[in-house]
Amino acid sequence: MMLLPVTTLRAMLSGFEGLGLDVEALCAAAKILPADLARIDGALPADCFGLLWGAAMTQARREELPTELGFAVPFGAFGPIDYLASSSATVGSAFHSLRAHFRQVGSLSLELTEHRETATVQIINAEPFGGAEISDEMTLALFVARFRSKTAPGHFQVSAVRLTRPAPPRPTRHEALFGAPVQFGCRAAALELPRTVWQAVMPNADTALQRTLRELAERLGLGTQGSDLEQALRARLRASLPQGDAEAAGAAKAVGLSARTLHRRLQELGTTWREVLDRFREAEAERLLAGDTALAELALKLGFSDQTAWNRAFRRWKGVSPTEWRKRRRGLVDAGQL
């Protein structure tokens, strides 16, 4: 059974309170008792997340509520992990600290990719659960809020935001809140940051505090573990797919497992090798199509044998061709909507 850390629940409730919602009613609806929230290292079944959100949306029917909550959670609500990030030397190293200790706040993991002019922070949900789209949106808003508050005013700018939730039926305030173009219906939730922001110095950098907090995190067992298997596999895929290697056997060997053990471990996480491969290819396609990579080269980067196979897979994911997807995205960019 997937569990949700009490740390995350307490942080969410503090944010809901800041937004003026009735926290006692929310807890009652989600069947969360005061004793459940008392243990620092406690955890509750993940289905309470959906119950909590259902009750919250009843009190505040706003499409942007997950984003609003991310901005409302006070700094420090996540304990050591907040201070690990804020005491890092640069924005990039802060995200690396978050990636290394993200298990404290749930089943999510982070994938960080650096490019010549940008960097991407992508959320990986290795264990599917109800409300993942809401969790993704809230998490990205948490990142933006924290880095805005811990850098000089106006210095933390986001180039683009990708959300997994479907596009809302009516215009929303998402772009105004994030301060960046927002694209809905993506395979993976992500922030794209300019390289200058990624390399920016954190004003509260503190090497001694970093060392102390890292040691504390290790003692408390807040490091990455478990479903980071998918993240390790994705790193392998980024290197192996351009070589035409999309086989589970090679990936298993690269992460120190037998093929049989790999399949068993993935099954325990509620997924399969083909699903991991498919998720990676779709999310990587979204990222690469945002640039100028030629479609034929992009197909090779994703490990497809030919353009036809690549087009067929993309139509299965998105319902349109890669060319049409890129054309639509550029149209949104030109119109100032993305």
Secondary structure, DSSP 8 states (H G I E B T S, - for coil): --EEEHHHHHHHHHHHHHTT--HHHHHHHHT--GGGGT-TT-EEETHHHHHHHHHHHHH---TTHHHHHHHHS-TTTTTHHHHHHHTSSBHHHHHHHHHHTGGGGSSEEEEEEE-SSEEEEEEEESS--TTHHHHHHHHHHHHHHHHHHHS-TT----SEEE-SS---SS--SHHHHHTS-EE-S-SS-EEEEEHHHHT-B-TT--HHHHHHHHHHHHHHT-S--TTHHHHHHHHHHHHHGGGT---HHHHHHHTT--HHHHHHHHHHTT--HHHHHHHHHHHHHHHHHTTT--HHHHHHHTT-SSHHHHHHHHHHHHSS-HHHHHHHHHHHHHTT--
